[in-house]
Amino acid sequence: MDPEMTFSILTYDRKTGVFAAAAATGSLCVGGWVLRGDIESGLVASQGTAPSSFWRDDVLRAMYQGEDAETAVTRVTSADPGRGHRQLTALDRQGRTQGFTGDQSVPYASHIAEPGLVIAGNMLTGPEVLEAMKTAAHAEAPSPAERMLRVLTAAKDAGGDSRGLKSAALLVLEPERPPLDLRIDQHDNDPISALEQLWQKTCQSPYFDWLAEVPVLNDKSRAPQ
């Protein structure tokens, strides 16, 4: 990924069992590069000047096998001599979190990790971007998807990077619903608004009706009646 601003958020709601994540960047294809998730494993975001897709996939597999987020992130990042150029966050299936920001990340770069929530960003205008994301993540919202979209908007409004954004992604994993994995891989003006418009279409017929017929975590054999 080109060295452009990137920010991401991973969340878990213990009451509902819902995982939700989002990311945006000033480069292309943030969803394909940064976010991965599995409702039986957790969530991972890998980003930075030279993001490692191997970090992302190795940590997700480790959490599926029962390793906690802190152990998995520490083990994977410590073994990589190029770790200074990378960021990684993880949230396991128990809601435990861990973040890593390499010491050669383009400033401002940092992360915030707390139970059920981990946020990271690099090449930001300052710490206020991450704080704005955290505030939006803790605010009430009608749905997990809308909360994530509000978090991305809050980051953008807090300053982000003067070069703007080109791609955005949303990932929601729920026990009672199919995965929601939406991506705007390139947009010249406002990928976050385009992502919200795409999400709104998933809430409408006929697509929304079809979602009631496919398998979910709580009914892996679900099919049309």
C-alpha positions in Angstrom: 0.0 0.0 0.0 1.3 3.5 -0.8 2.5 5.4 2.3 -0.8 7.3 2.9 -2.9 7.9 5.9 -4.8 4.8 7.2 -7.0 4.4 10.2 -9.0 1.4 11.4 -11.2 0.2 14.2 -12.1 -3.3 15.6 -14.9 -3.8 18.1 -16.7 -6.5 20.0 -20.0 -6.3 21.9 -20.0 -9.0 24.5 -23.8 -8.7 25.1 -24.7 -9.4 21.5 -21.7 -11.3 20.2 -21.3 -8.9 17.3 -17.9 -8.1 15.9 -17.7 -4.9 13.8 -14.7 -3.2 12.0 -14.0 -0.4 9.6 -11.1 1.2 7.9 -10.2 4.0 5.5 -7.1 5.1 3.7 -5.6 7.6 1.2 -4.6 4.7 -1.0 -6.5 1.9 -2.8 -8.2 -1.2 -1.6 -8.2 -0.7 2.2 -10.6 -3.6 2.7 -8.5 -6.1 0.9 -5.3 -5.0 2.5 -6.2 -4.2 6.1 -9.3 -6.0 7.5 -9.9 -9.7 8.1 -12.4 -11.3 10.4 -14.0 -14.6 11.4 -16.8 -14.8 13.9 -15.2 -17.9 15.4 -11.8 -16.2 15.6 -12.1 -12.4 16.0 -10.8 -9.4 14.0 -7.4 -8.3 12.7 -6.3 -5.1 11.0 -2.8 -4.9 9.3 -1.6 -1.6 8.0 1.4 0.7 7.8 4.0 1.8 5.3 4.7 -1.9 4.4 1.7 -3.8 5.8 2.1 -7.6 6.2 -0.8 -9.8 5.0 1.1 -12.6 6.7 0.8 -10.9 10.1 -2.9 -10.5 9.5 -3.6 -14.1 8.5 -1.2 -15.7 11.0 -2.8 -13.8 13.9 -6.4 -14.7 12.8 -5.5 -18.4 12.5 -3.8 -18.3 16.0 -6.9 -16.8 17.5 -9.1 -19.4 15.9 -6.9 -22.0 17.6 -7.5 -20.3 20.9 -4.5 -18.0 21.3 -5.4 -14.7 22.9 -4.9 -11.4 21.0 -1.9 -10.2 23.1 0.0 -13.5 22.7 -0.6 -13.8 19.0 0.3 -10.2 18.2 3.4 -10.2 20.3 4.6 -13.5 18.9 4.0 -12.6 15.2 5.4 -9.1 15.3 8.5 -9.9 17.4 9.7 -12.4 14.8 9.7 -9.9 11.9 12.8 -7.7 11.4 10.7 -5.4 9.2 8.2 -4.7 12.0 9.2 -1.1 12.4 7.3 -0.2 9.2 4.1 -2.0 10.2 1.0 -1.7 12.4 -1.2 -4.5 13.6 -4.3 -4.7 15.8 -6.2 -7.7 16.9 -9.4 -8.5 18.8 -10.0 -12.1 19.8 -13.3 -14.0 20.3 -13.3 -13.1 24.0 -13.0 -9.4 23.3 -9.4 -9.1 24.4 -7.3 -6.7 22.3 -3.7 -5.9 21.4 -2.1 -3.4 19.2 1.4 -2.9 17.7 2.8 0.3 16.1 6.3 0.0 14.6 8.8 2.6 15.6 9.4 3.6 12.0 5.7 4.3 11.3 5.1 7.6 9.5 3.8 10.1 12.2 1.4 10.7 13.7 1.1 6.9 14.3 -0.3 5.1 17.3 -3.1 2.9 18.6 -5.6 2.7 21.4 -6.5 -0.8 22.9 -9.1 -1.5 25.6 -11.4 -4.5 26.1 -13.7 -4.8 23.1 -12.1 -2.0 21.2 -8.9 -1.3 19.4 -8.1 1.7 17.1 -5.0 2.4 15.0 -3.8 5.0 12.6 -0.7 6.2 10.8 0.2 9.4 8.9 -2.5 11.2 10.8 -2.6 14.9 11.6 -2.4 14.0 15.3 -3.8 12.0 18.3 -7.1 13.8 18.0 -8.1 11.6 15.1 -7.9 8.4 17.2 -9.6 10.1 20.1 -12.5 11.2 17.9 -12.8 7.6 16.7 -12.9 6.3 20.3 -15.6 8.8 21.2 -17.8 7.8 18.2 -17.3 4.1 19.0 -18.6 4.6 22.5 -21.7 6.6 21.4 -25.1 5.1 20.9 -26.0 4.1 17.3 -28.9 2.3 15.7 -26.8 -0.6 14.5 -23.2 -1.8 14.5 -22.7 -0.8 10.8 -24.0 2.7 11.5 -21.6 3.0 14.4 -18.6 2.0 12.3 -19.6 4.5 9.6 -19.9 7.2 12.2 -16.4 6.3 13.5 -14.9 6.7 10.0 -16.7 10.0 9.6 -15.5 11.2 13.0 -11.9 10.4 12.0 -12.3 12.3 8.7 -13.8 15.3 10.4 -11.1 15.3 13.1 -8.5 16.1 10.5 -7.2 12.9 9.1 -4.8 13.9 6.3 -5.1 16.9 3.9 -4.6 14.5 1.0 -7.9 12.9 1.6 -9.2 9.4 1.3 -9.6 7.0 -1.6 -11.0 3.8 -0.1 -13.1 2.6 2.8 -14.3 -0.7 4.2 -16.9 -2.1 6.6 -17.0 -5.6 8.2 -19.8 -6.8 10.6 -20.0 -10.4 11.9 -23.2 -11.3 13.9 -24.3 -14.7 15.2 -27.8 -14.3 13.8 -26.9 -12.7 10.4 -24.6 -13.4 7.5 -21.3 -11.6 7.3 -21.4 -8.0 6.0 -18.2 -7.3 4.1 -18.4 -4.1 2.1 -15.6 -2.3 0.3 -15.1 0.8 -1.7 -11.8 0.1 -3.4 -11.4 3.5 -5.1 -13.3 6.7 -5.0 -12.2 10.1 -6.1 -14.2 12.2 -3.7 -15.7 10.5 -0.6 -15.3 6.8 -0.2 -17.0 6.9 3.3 -20.2 8.3 1.8 -20.0 5.8 -1.0 -19.6 3.0 1.6 -22.7 4.2 3.5 -24.7 4.2 0.3 -23.6 0.7 -0.4 -24.6 -0.4 3.1 -28.0 1.2 2.7 -28.6 -0.9 -0.4 -27.9 -4.1 1.6 -30.8 -3.1 3.9 -33.2 -3.1 1.0 -35.1 -5.8 -0.9 -34.4 -8.0 -2.7 -30.9 -8.4 -1.2 -32.0 -8.0 2.4 -34.7 -10.7 2.0 -32.2 -13.1 0.6 -30.0 -12.8 3.7 -32.7 -14.7 5.7 -32.1 -17.8 3.6 -28.3 -18.3 4.0 -26.4 -20.1 6.9 -25.4 -18.1 10.0 -23.4 -19.0 13.1 -26.5 -20.0 15.1 -28.0 -22.0 12.2 -25.3 -23.3 9.9 -27.7 -25.4 7.9 -30.2 -22.7 7.2 -31.7 -22.7 3.7 -34.9 -21.6 1.9 -38.1 -23.2 3.3 
